[in-house]
C-alpha cells in the first residue's frame, strides 16, 4: 500500500515538474530579453526554438534525470537559444553563464531550504518536493523581475576585452563553486545555504557592474558623435555665413562692376572686357559648398568631410537628392555618413594622389534612403571571423566604424552591403524611412 502511495506521489510530482518546466521556459525567455534586443527577429522561429527547448529538457528529465546531464543540456540549449538574437560572441557567452548561474543558485537555495542536501550530481535525482519545485520557479522569477530593470546590457555595446574577462570570471567561477558546494558532504546546511546566497548576491552586483559599463561605453560613444556633429554644424554655419557675407558684398559692388562692363562695351574694348569678366569669374570669396540639398544634417556632414577630402587631394564625385526632412535621427546619420566617409578618406590617403577618388551618391525614393560610397584603395582588406577589421595602429579609436554603421542601419530595418575589387571599395546602405 505504501509503495502504491509513493508511486502516486511520484507521478503527481512529475506532473507538477512538467508544468513548472513550462514556466521555467518562460523565465528563460524573459532572461534572454534582458541580455538581447528582440527587435527585428523572426518571432515564429523564436517561439519554435523555445518549444523545442521545453520538449528536450522535459524529455531529459523523464528519461535520464541526472543533474550533471541536465546542467550540460541547459548550457548547450541556452547557447543555441541565444542565436535567435543578433549579438557578438562576448555577449552570448556572458548571457549563458549568467542565466545558468541564476537558475542554479535559485534551485540550490530552495532545495537546501526544503531539506534536501548533499545531492550527488552524477546519479539520478531523487528530489521530489512539490512545494520546492514550485518555489524554485517563483524565486527565479523574482530574481528576473529585479534584473530586468537593467536596460543597457541588451544594447550589445562592445566592452573592452579586459573588462569582459573580469566579468566573465565571476559567473563562471561561481558555477564551479556552487556545483562543488552541492556535492560536498559534511558541511552544515546553513553554511552551504549562506555561501550560495552570497554567490548569488555577488553575481547580481556583477550584473549591475556589467550594465553600468555598457551604459558608460554608450555615453562615451554618444558624446563623441555629438562632438562630431557640432563640428559638422559649425562648419556648415561658417559656410552659410561666408556665403551671405559674399552675396552682400557682391550686391554692394554690383553697380560698379556693371558700370565698368558697360563702359568697356561702349568703347568696343573687347579685349579689356574679356579680361575683366575673367577676373570676376576667377574671384572666389566663398568656400565651396559641395551640397545644398536643404537637409541640414546631410549637408553639414558632407560639406565638412568633403572639404577635408579636397585638402588631401581627393577627387570628389557627388550626387545628392534628398528631401529637407528625413525620419533618420541626426545621431544615426552622423554614425553612418561620418564613419563611411572617414574610412573612404583614410583609404585614399594611402595611395598616390593622382589615384585618389571618392564617389558619393545619396538619394531618396519611395520611403527608401540609398547611400553609396565608393573609393579607391590599394591596401589589403583584412578579415576576422567574417568582419572587416582596421589596419590602423590605434585600435582603441579605430575598427568599430563599420560595426557601428551596421547597427545604425539595422535600426531602420535596413541593409549594409560591402563589396570590393582589386582597387575599388564600395559600401551601400539601404534604410527604410
C-alpha positions as CSV (number, residue, x, y, z in Angstrom):
1,X,0.0,0.0,0.0
2,X,2.8,2.4,0.9
3,X,4.6,1.5,-2.3
4,X,1.5,2.4,-4.3
5,X,1.1,5.7,-2.4
6,X,4.8,6.6,-3.2
7,X,4.1,5.8,-6.9
8,X,1.1,8.2,-6.9
9,X,3.1,10.9,-5.2
10,X,5.9,10.5,-7.7
11,X,3.5,10.7,-10.6
12,X,2.0,13.9,-9.1
13,X,5.5,15.4,-8.7
14,X,6.3,14.6,-12.3
15,X,3.1,16.4,-13.5
16,X,4.0,19.4,-11.4
17,X,7.6,19.4,-12.6
18,X,6.5,19.2,-16.2
19,X,4.1,22.1,-15.7
20,X,6.8,24.1,-13.9
21,X,9.2,23.4,-16.7
22,X,6.8,25.3,-18.9
23,X,7.0,28.2,-16.5
24,X,10.8,27.9,-16.4
25,X,10.9,28.2,-20.2
26,X,9.0,31.5,-19.9
27,X,11.5,32.6,-17.3
28,X,14.4,31.8,-19.6
29,X,12.6,33.8,-22.4
30,X,12.5,36.7,-20.0
31,X,16.1,36.3,-19.1
32,X,17.1,36.3,-22.8
33,X,15.2,39.5,-23.1
34,X,17.4,41.1,-20.5
35,X,20.6,40.3,-22.5
36,X,19.4,40.6,-26.1
37,X,17.4,43.1,-28.2
38,X,14.3,41.4,-29.6
39,X,13.7,43.9,-32.4
40,X,13.9,42.6,-36.0
41,X,13.9,38.9,-35.1
42,X,11.8,36.1,-36.5
43,X,9.1,35.6,-33.9
44,X,7.9,32.3,-35.3
45,X,11.4,30.9,-35.2
46,X,11.8,32.2,-31.7
47,X,8.6,30.5,-30.4
48,X,9.6,27.3,-32.1
49,X,13.1,27.2,-30.5
50,X,11.6,27.7,-27.0
51,X,9.1,25.0,-27.6
52,X,11.9,22.6,-28.7
53,X,13.8,23.6,-25.6
54,X,10.9,22.8,-23.4
55,X,10.4,19.4,-25.0
56,X,14.1,18.5,-24.9
57,X,14.5,19.5,-21.2
58,X,11.3,17.7,-20.2
59,X,12.4,14.6,-22.1
60,X,15.8,14.6,-20.4
61,X,14.1,14.8,-17.0
62,X,11.7,11.9,-17.8
63,X,14.3,9.6,-19.4
64,X,17.6,10.4,-17.6
65,X,17.1,12.9,-14.7
66,X,20.8,13.1,-13.8
67,X,21.8,16.7,-12.6
68,X,25.1,17.0,-14.5
69,X,23.5,15.9,-17.8
70,X,20.6,18.4,-17.2
71,X,23.1,21.2,-16.5
72,X,25.1,20.4,-19.6
73,X,22.0,20.2,-21.7
74,X,20.9,23.6,-20.4
75,X,24.2,25.2,-21.2
76,X,24.1,23.9,-24.8
77,X,20.4,24.9,-25.1
78,X,20.9,28.4,-23.8
79,X,23.8,28.9,-26.2
80,X,21.6,27.8,-29.1
81,X,18.6,29.9,-28.0
82,X,20.9,33.0,-28.0
83,X,21.3,32.6,-31.8
84,X,17.7,33.9,-32.1
85,X,19.1,37.3,-31.4
86,X,21.8,39.5,-33.0
87,X,24.8,39.7,-30.7
88,X,28.5,39.2,-30.5
89,X,30.3,36.2,-29.0
90,X,31.2,38.0,-25.8
91,X,27.6,38.9,-25.1
92,X,26.4,35.3,-25.9
93,X,29.0,33.7,-23.5
94,X,28.1,36.1,-20.7
95,X,24.4,35.6,-21.1
96,X,24.7,31.8,-21.0
97,X,26.9,32.0,-17.9
98,X,24.7,34.4,-16.0
99,X,21.5,32.5,-16.9
100,X,22.9,29.2,-15.8
101,X,24.2,30.7,-12.6
102,X,20.9,32.4,-11.8
103,X,18.9,29.1,-12.3
104,X,21.5,27.0,-10.3
105,X,21.6,29.5,-7.4
106,X,17.8,29.7,-7.2
107,X,17.4,25.9,-7.3
108,X,20.2,25.4,-4.8
109,X,18.8,27.8,-2.3
110,X,15.3,26.4,-2.4
111,X,16.5,22.7,-2.4
112,X,18.5,23.4,0.7
113,X,15.6,25.2,2.4
114,X,13.3,22.2,1.7
115,X,15.8,19.9,3.5
116,X,17.4,18.2,0.5
117,X,21.2,18.3,0.9
118,X,24.3,16.5,-0.4
119,X,22.8,15.6,-3.8
120,X,25.2,13.7,-6.0
121,X,25.2,15.2,-9.5
122,X,26.3,12.1,-11.3
123,X,23.4,9.9,-10.2
124,X,19.7,10.0,-10.7
125,X,18.0,13.0,-9.0
126,X,15.6,11.9,-6.2
127,X,14.3,15.3,-5.3
128,X,10.5,15.2,-5.1
129,X,9.3,18.2,-3.2
130,X,6.3,19.7,-5.0
131,X,6.5,22.9,-2.8
132,X,10.2,23.1,-3.5
133,X,9.7,22.8,-7.3
134,X,7.1,25.5,-7.4
135,X,9.2,27.7,-5.1
136,X,12.3,27.4,-7.3
137,X,10.4,28.9,-10.2
138,X,8.8,31.6,-8.2
139,X,12.1,32.6,-6.6
140,X,13.8,32.6,-10.0
141,X,11.1,34.8,-11.4
142,X,11.6,37.3,-8.6
143,X,15.3,37.5,-9.5
144,X,14.3,38.1,-13.1
145,X,12.0,40.9,-12.1
146,X,14.9,42.6,-10.3
147,X,17.4,42.1,-13.1
148,X,15.0,43.3,-15.9
149,X,15.5,46.9,-14.6
150,X,18.9,46.9,-16.2
151,X,18.4,48.2,-19.8
152,X,21.9,48.7,-21.2
153,X,23.1,45.1,-21.5
154,X,20.8,44.2,-24.3
155,X,22.2,47.1,-26.5
156,X,25.2,45.0,-27.2
157,X,27.9,47.6,-26.6
158,X,31.3,46.1,-27.3
159,X,33.0,46.3,-23.9
160,X,36.9,46.1,-23.7
161,X,38.2,42.6,-23.6
162,X,39.9,43.0,-20.2
163,X,36.6,44.1,-18.6
164,X,34.8,41.3,-20.3
165,X,37.2,38.7,-18.9
166,X,36.9,40.1,-15.4
167,X,33.1,40.0,-15.6
168,X,33.1,36.5,-17.2
169,X,35.4,35.1,-14.5
170,X,32.8,35.8,-11.7
171,X,29.8,33.8,-13.0
172,X,32.0,31.0,-14.4
173,X,33.9,30.6,-11.1
174,X,30.6,30.9,-9.2
175,X,29.1,27.9,-11.2
176,X,32.1,25.8,-10.3
177,X,31.9,26.8,-6.6
178,X,28.1,26.1,-6.4
179,X,28.5,22.6,-8.0
180,X,31.2,21.7,-5.5
181,X,29.1,23.0,-2.6
182,X,26.1,20.9,-3.6
183,X,28.3,17.8,-3.9
184,X,30.2,18.4,-0.7
185,X,29.4,16.2,2.3
186,X,29.6,17.0,6.0
187,X,29.1,20.8,5.6
188,X,26.5,22.4,7.8
189,X,23.3,23.2,5.9
190,X,23.3,26.9,7.0
191,X,26.9,27.3,5.8
192,X,26.2,25.9,2.3
193,X,23.0,27.9,2.1
194,X,24.7,31.2,3.1
195,X,27.5,30.6,0.6
196,X,25.0,30.1,-2.3
197,X,23.1,33.2,-1.3
198,X,26.3,35.3,-1.1
199,X,27.4,33.9,-4.5
200,X,24.0,35.0,-6.0
201,X,24.3,38.5,-4.5
202,X,27.9,38.9,-5.8
203,X,26.7,38.0,-9.3
204,X,23.7,40.3,-9.1
205,X,26.2,43.1,-8.2
206,X,28.4,41.9,-11.1
207,X,25.3,42.1,-13.3
208,X,24.9,45.7,-12.3
209,X,28.5,46.4,-13.0
210,X,28.2,44.9,-16.5
211,X,25.1,47.1,-17.1
212,X,27.0,50.2,-15.8
213,X,30.0,49.6,-18.0
214,X,27.7,49.1,-21.1
215,X,26.0,52.4,-20.2
216,X,29.3,54.2,-19.8
217,X,30.5,52.9,-23.2
218,X,27.3,54.0,-24.9
219,X,27.6,57.5,-23.3
220,X,31.2,57.8,-24.4
221,X,30.2,56.9,-28.0
222,X,27.3,59.3,-27.9
223,X,29.4,62.2,-26.6
224,X,32.0,61.5,-29.3
225,X,29.2,61.6,-32.0
226,X,27.7,64.7,-30.6
227,X,31.1,66.5,-30.7
228,X,31.5,65.3,-34.3
229,X,28.0,66.7,-35.1
230,X,28.9,70.0,-33.5
231,X,32.0,70.2,-35.7
232,X,29.8,69.5,-38.8
233,X,27.2,72.1,-37.9
234,X,29.9,74.8,-37.1
235,X,31.5,74.2,-40.5
236,X,28.1,74.4,-42.2
237,X,27.1,77.6,-40.4
238,X,30.5,79.1,-41.3
239,X,29.9,78.2,-44.9
240,X,26.4,79.8,-44.8
241,X,27.7,83.0,-43.1
242,X,30.5,83.3,-45.6
243,X,28.1,82.9,-48.5
244,X,25.8,85.5,-47.0
245,X,28.7,88.0,-46.5
246,X,29.9,87.4,-50.0
247,X,26.5,87.9,-51.5
248,X,26.1,91.1,-49.5
249,X,29.5,92.3,-50.7
250,X,28.6,91.3,-54.3
251,X,25.4,93.3,-54.3
252,X,27.2,96.3,-52.9
253,X,29.8,96.2,-55.7
254,X,27.4,95.1,-58.5
255,X,26.6,98.6,-59.8
256,X,30.3,99.4,-60.0
257,X,31.0,96.2,-61.9
258,X,28.1,96.8,-64.3
259,X,29.2,100.4,-65.0
260,X,32.7,99.3,-65.8
261,X,31.5,96.5,-68.1
262,X,29.1,98.9,-69.8
263,X,31.8,101.4,-70.3
264,X,34.2,98.8,-71.8
265,X,31.5,97.5,-74.1
266,X,30.5,101.0,-75.2
267,X,34.1,101.8,-76.1
268,X,34.4,98.5,-78.0
269,X,37.3,97.4,-75.7
270,X,36.6,93.8,-76.3
271,X,40.0,92.6,-75.0
272,X,39.7,94.5,-71.8
273,X,36.1,93.5,-71.4
274,X,37.0,89.8,-71.6
275,X,39.9,90.3,-69.1
276,X,37.6,92.0,-66.6
277,X,35.0,89.2,-67.0
278,X,37.7,86.6,-66.4
279,X,38.8,88.3,-63.2
280,X,35.2,88.3,-62.0
281,X,34.8,84.6,-62.8
282,X,38.1,83.7,-61.1
283,X,37.3,85.6,-57.9
284,X,36.5,83.1,-55.1
285,X,35.4,84.7,-52.0
286,X,33.2,81.8,-50.8
287,X,34.4,78.5,-49.7
288,X,32.9,75.7,-51.8
289,X,29.7,74.1,-50.6
290,X,29.6,70.6,-52.1
291,X,25.8,70.3,-51.5
292,X,22.9,72.4,-50.5
293,X,20.1,69.9,-50.6
294,X,18.2,71.6,-47.7
295,X,18.8,68.7,-45.4
296,X,20.9,70.4,-42.7
297,X,22.3,67.1,-41.2
298,X,23.4,65.6,-44.6
299,X,24.7,68.9,-46.0
300,X,26.7,69.6,-42.8
301,X,28.4,66.2,-42.8
302,X,29.1,66.2,-46.5
303,X,30.5,69.7,-46.6
304,X,32.7,69.1,-43.6
305,X,34.1,65.7,-44.7
306,X,34.4,66.5,-48.4
307,X,36.3,69.7,-47.8
308,X,38.7,67.6,-45.8
309,X,39.0,65.2,-48.7
310,X,39.7,68.1,-51.1
311,X,42.5,69.4,-48.9
312,X,44.0,65.9,-49.2
313,X,43.9,65.9,-52.9
314,X,41.0,63.6,-53.3
315,X,38.8,63.9,-56.4
316,X,35.1,64.1,-55.4
317,X,32.1,63.0,-57.4
318,X,28.9,63.8,-55.5
319,X,25.2,63.2,-56.2
320,X,22.6,64.1,-53.6
321,X,18.8,64.1,-54.0
322,X,17.1,64.1,-50.6
323,X,14.2,66.0,-49.0
324,X,14.7,68.6,-46.3
325,X,13.3,66.3,-43.7
326,X,14.1,62.6,-43.1
327,X,12.9,60.4,-40.3
328,X,16.5,59.5,-39.5
329,X,18.0,60.7,-36.2
330,X,20.9,63.1,-36.7
331,X,23.0,60.8,-34.4
332,X,22.4,57.8,-36.7
333,X,23.1,59.8,-39.8
334,X,26.4,61.0,-38.3
335,X,27.4,57.5,-37.4
336,X,26.6,56.2,-41.0
337,X,27.9,59.0,-43.1
338,X,30.7,60.1,-40.8
339,X,32.2,56.6,-40.5
340,X,31.9,55.7,-44.1
341,X,33.4,58.9,-45.3
342,X,36.2,58.7,-42.7
343,X,37.0,55.2,-44.0
344,X,37.0,56.3,-47.6
345,X,39.2,59.3,-46.9
346,X,41.6,57.3,-44.9
347,X,41.9,54.6,-47.6
348,X,42.5,57.3,-50.3
349,X,45.3,58.9,-48.3
350,X,47.3,55.7,-48.5
351,X,47.6,55.8,-52.3
352,X,49.1,58.1,-54.9
353,X,47.4,61.5,-55.1
354,X,46.5,61.1,-58.8
355,X,44.5,58.0,-58.0
356,X,42.5,59.4,-55.1
357,X,38.8,59.3,-55.9
358,X,35.6,59.2,-53.8
359,X,32.1,58.9,-55.3
360,X,29.2,59.7,-53.0
361,X,25.6,59.0,-54.0
362,X,22.7,59.7,-51.6
363,X,19.1,59.5,-52.9
364,X,15.7,59.1,-51.5
365,X,12.9,57.3,-53.3
366,X,9.6,55.9,-52.0
367,X,10.4,55.8,-48.3
368,X,13.9,54.3,-49.1
369,X,17.2,56.1,-48.5
370,X,20.1,54.9,-50.5
371,X,23.7,55.8,-49.5
372,X,26.5,54.6,-51.7
373,X,30.2,55.5,-51.1
374,X,32.9,54.2,-53.5
375,X,36.6,54.9,-53.1
376,X,39.9,53.8,-54.5
377,X,42.3,51.8,-52.3
378,X,45.4,49.7,-52.7
379,X,45.9,48.1,-49.2
380,X,45.0,44.6,-48.3
381,X,41.5,44.1,-46.8
382,X,41.8,42.2,-43.5
383,X,39.0,40.0,-42.2
384,X,38.5,38.4,-38.8
385,X,35.6,36.0,-38.3
386,X,33.9,37.4,-41.4
387,X,34.2,41.0,-40.4
388,X,36.5,43.7,-41.9
389,X,39.0,44.9,-39.3
390,X,41.1,48.0,-39.2
391,X,44.7,48.2,-40.3
392,X,45.2,51.3,-38.2
393,X,47.7,51.0,-35.3
394,X,45.3,52.9,-33.0
395,X,43.0,50.0,-32.3
396,X,41.2,51.9,-29.5
397,X,39.8,54.7,-31.7
398,X,39.5,52.7,-34.9
399,X,38.0,49.4,-36.0
400,X,34.4,49.7,-34.8
401,X,33.3,52.0,-37.6
402,X,31.6,49.5,-39.9
403,X,30.1,47.7,-37.0
404,X,28.6,50.9,-35.7
405,X,27.3,51.7,-39.2
406,X,25.7,48.3,-39.5
407,X,24.0,48.7,-36.1
408,X,22.7,52.2,-37.1
409,X,21.4,50.9,-40.5
410,X,19.6,48.0,-38.8
411,X,17.6,50.4,-36.6
412,X,15.7,51.3,-39.8
413,X,15.3,47.6,-40.9
414,X,18.0,48.4,-43.5
415,X,20.8,46.5,-45.1
416,X,24.5,47.2,-45.4
417,X,26.3,45.7,-48.4
418,X,30.1,45.8,-48.8
419,X,32.0,44.7,-51.9
420,X,35.5,45.4,-53.2
421,X,37.6,44.6,-56.2
422,X,41.4,44.9,-56.6
423,X,41.3,48.7,-56.2
424,X,37.7,49.8,-55.5
425,X,35.9,49.6,-52.2
426,X,32.1,50.1,-52.4
427,X,29.7,50.4,-49.4
428,X,25.9,50.6,-50.0
429,X,23.4,51.3,-47.2
430,X,19.6,51.0,-47.6
431,X,17.4,52.5,-44.9
432,X,13.6,52.3,-44.8
433,X,12.5,55.7,-43.6
